[in-house]
Amino acid sequence: MIEPRKDLTIGVFEQEAQAEKAVAALWRAGFAPDRINVANRRVGVVQGTPRLQFQEDAADGATAGAVAGATAGAVAGVIAGSLLPGVGTVLGGIGGAALGAAGGTFLGPFVAMDLSEEDATHYSHAVDRGQTVVIVRQIGRTDEAREILCAQGGLELPDYLAQQAH
């Protein structure tokens, strides 16, 4: 089991504008810009700024990540398809490419933060559904970051999952 990280606070926001306000509040509170990241479908995973529309170049990087993920997924799918009798290689390659593209864009960064695969998958799905995720990495200030994110409408994972269940 992976221990929760003591330097990491993550909030899920319904609207990108809420996330931008949260990032602005974090900046005002003195959180270093290079310790804040934002993930959503439009820009991918980028350094957090109060104005996400200026991150269009980073969105190109997310597209490159999806292509790389699709390539890796296609290779894995072809290998799996050739190892599993009755599964067509082409079908396996297409399925693997689709899985790899989704994982290459959104799942990978969350897994790289040493989150459990289950938590990383939940955050990745939030991005897939159109929400914006704000990630703050700051030792000794997680409670303060959590308060700021929640004050702007961010939900922690348990609250987000409870909301999705209704």
Secondary structure, DSSP 4 states (H G I P E B T S, - for coil): -PPPPTTEEEEEESSHHHHHHHHHHHHHTT--GGGEEEEETTTEEEE--S-GGGGHHHHHHHHHHHHHHHHHHHHHHHHHHHHSTTS-HHHHHHHHHHHHHHIIIIIHHHHHTT--HHHHHHHHHHHHTT-EEEEEE-TT-HHHHHHHHHHTT-B-HHHHHHHHH-
